[in-house]
Each structure stands twice: as structure tokens, then as C-alpha cells.
Amino acid sequence: MDKLKRALSGNDQCDEESGIITQTDVDFMVMDQTTLSWSTRIKGFAICFIVGILCSFLGSFALFLHKGLTVFAVFYTIGNIISLASTCFLMGPFNQFKKMFAPTRVIATILVFISIAITLFAALHLKNAGLALLFIIIQSLAMTWYSLSYIPYARDAVKKTLETCIT
């Protein structure tokens, strides 16, 4: 549990390419810079993450109840934003922002934000259900690619698997 706390608080630095976690003296413990206890952080993360998933499911139910693809796109996107924001409880907002824009995942982060924006634009402004659905698919792929960036060698494994399937 202590290793998890150190990794999530930014006290450990992960070499994304090798998967080796090393201790750094430069980073300060986020836990020392906030007033939230570790159990409060876990509870905040869990509640926020569950609310995000519920929003995504509500959008899915709206789709099945024939309320429209626009409602689905909005709820699905809000659910992804809330789920993404839930990790701020674990690492703290500054450390989360720093990790999101690390050189190994900056492109994935930008793709996630762009896909969220264009999904909402297509659903709310253009009111184009087909385009919103296309952007939801792109958003899901971008979120998956972003999430894989936190697992050492995961993106390389996916690339090799796709190369094997294609050739």
C-alpha cells in the first residue's frame, strides 16, 4: 500500500520505456501539500470514478430508450471527463497535470481533449448524430490509448499485436 501511495503521489518516478520505478529526491510528497488524508483521497477517487461511469451508463440507457444520440454523446463525454478528473484525488491536480503532459503521453492527452471537444461540438452545436457517434468512437480509442500510457510496455504490446493481425 505504501508503494502505491508513493507512486500515485509522485514520489516515485516511472521510466515509461523500461517499466522501472525509481525514487527521486526532487519530487515532494503531494500528501504533505494537501489537507486530504489518504482514505479521503481513495473515497473521493472512488465516488468520482463511479459517478463518471454512471453518467456513461445513463447516456447508454438514453440511447436505448430512443432519447437520441445527442443525449448519449453528452452523458458519455461528461462521464469520461469525470472519470479522468477522479485521478486528481489520488495524485493531486498539479501532479496529475504534470503526468498527463509528460513527453511519453502528451500526444495521447491532446487527442483525448480534442476528441472530447469535437464530440461535444458535434452533439450540441451541429446536432449531427452520426458525426457525434464517430467522435465517440474516436474518443473511446483516445481514452484507451491514454490509459495504456500508464502501463509499462502496454502500448508497445498493442502495436505489436495489431501489426501481427494486419500482416
C-alpha positions in Angstrom: 0.0 0.0 0.0 2.9 2.4 0.8 4.4 1.7 -2.7 1.0 2.6 -4.2 0.8 5.8 -2.2 4.3 6.8 -3.3 3.7 6.0 -6.9 0.4 7.9 -7.0 1.6 10.9 -5.0 4.5 11.5 -7.4 7.3 10.4 -5.0 8.3 7.6 -7.3 9.1 8.3 -11.0 8.3 5.6 -13.5 10.6 5.1 -16.5 7.8 4.5 -19.1 10.0 2.7 -21.6 11.7 0.3 -19.2 8.9 -0.1 -16.6 11.4 0.5 -13.7 10.2 2.6 -10.8 13.0 4.7 -9.2 12.9 7.0 -6.1 13.6 10.7 -6.8 14.5 13.3 -4.3 13.3 16.2 -6.5 9.5 15.5 -6.2 7.8 16.3 -2.9 5.0 14.1 -1.5 1.7 15.5 -2.5 0.3 14.2 0.7 2.4 16.8 2.6 1.0 19.6 0.4 -2.7 19.0 0.9 -5.1 18.6 3.8 -6.8 15.4 2.5 -6.0 12.1 4.2 -5.2 9.0 2.1 -8.5 7.4 3.0 -10.3 10.6 1.9 -8.4 10.6 -1.4 -9.4 7.0 -2.0 -13.0 7.7 -1.2 -13.0 10.9 -3.4 -11.5 8.9 -6.3 -14.0 6.1 -6.0 -17.0 8.3 -5.8 -15.9 10.5 -8.7 -15.0 7.5 -10.8 -18.3 5.8 -10.1 -20.2 9.0 -10.9 -18.3 9.1 -14.2 -19.2 5.5 -15.1 -22.9 6.2 -14.1 -23.0 9.2 -16.4 -21.7 7.0 -19.3 -24.3 4.3 -18.5 -27.1 6.9 -18.3 -26.1 8.0 -21.7 -26.3 4.4 -22.9 -29.8 4.0 -21.4 -30.9 7.2 -23.1 -29.7 5.7 -26.3 -31.7 2.5 -25.8 -34.8 4.5 -24.7 -34.6 6.4 -28.0 -33.9 9.7 -26.3 -31.4 10.5 -29.0 -27.7 10.1 -29.8 -27.1 13.7 -28.7 -28.0 12.9 -25.1 -25.9 9.8 -25.2 -22.9 11.7 -26.6 -23.2 14.4 -23.9 -23.6 12.0 -21.0 -20.8 9.7 -22.3 -18.4 12.6 -22.7 -19.3 14.0 -19.2 -18.7 10.6 -17.8 -15.3 10.4 -19.4 -14.3 13.8 -18.1 -15.4 13.0 -14.5 -13.6 9.6 -14.6 -10.5 11.3 -15.9 -10.7 14.0 -13.2 -11.1 11.4 -10.5 -7.4 10.6 -10.6 -6.7 14.1 -9.3 -7.8 12.8 -5.9 -5.0 10.2 -5.9 -2.2 12.3 -7.3 -3.3 15.8 -6.8 -4.3 18.1 -9.6 -0.8 19.6 -10.3 0.9 16.2 -10.3 -1.9 14.7 -12.5 -1.5 17.6 -15.0 2.3 17.1 -14.9 1.9 13.4 -15.7 -0.7 14.0 -18.4 1.7 16.2 -20.3 4.8 14.1 -19.8 6.7 13.5 -23.1 5.6 9.9 -23.4 1.8 10.7 -23.2 1.4 14.3 -24.4 0.1 13.3 -27.8 -2.4 10.9 -26.2 -3.6 13.6 -23.8 -4.1 16.2 -26.6 -6.0 13.6 -28.6 -8.3 12.9 -25.6 -9.0 16.6 -25.1 -9.6 17.2 -28.8 -11.9 14.2 -29.1 -13.9 15.3 -26.1 -14.3 18.8 -27.6 -15.3 17.6 -31.1 -17.8 15.1 -29.6 -19.5 17.9 -27.7 -19.3 20.2 -30.6 -21.0 17.6 -33.0 -23.6 16.7 -30.4 -24.6 20.1 -29.1 -23.8 22.6 -31.8 -24.1 20.7 -35.0 -26.7 18.3 -33.6 -25.4 15.6 -36.0 -25.9 12.2 -34.5 -23.8 10.3 -37.0 -20.8 12.6 -36.6 -21.2 12.5 -32.8 -21.2 8.7 -32.9 -18.0 8.8 -35.0 -16.3 11.1 -32.5 -17.5 9.0 -29.5 -15.6 6.0 -31.1 -12.6 8.2 -31.6 -12.9 9.4 -28.0 -13.0 5.9 -26.7 -9.9 4.9 -28.7 -8.1 8.0 -27.5 -9.0 7.3 -23.9 -7.9 3.7 -24.2 -4.5 4.8 -25.7 -4.1 7.4 -23.0 -4.9 4.9 -20.3 -2.4 2.4 -21.8 0.3 5.0 -21.4 0.3 4.5 -17.7 1.1 0.7 -18.0 4.7 0.0 -18.9 5.1 -1.7 -22.4 1.3 -1.8 -22.9 1.3 0.5 -25.9 4.2 -1.5 -27.5 2.3 -4.7 -26.9 -0.9 -3.3 -28.6 1.2 -2.1 -31.5 2.9 -5.5 -32.0 -0.5 -7.3 -31.7 -2.1 -5.0 -34.3 1.0 -5.4 -36.6 0.7 -9.2 -36.3 -3.1 -9.1 -37.0 -2.6 -6.9 -40.1 0.3 -8.8 -41.6 
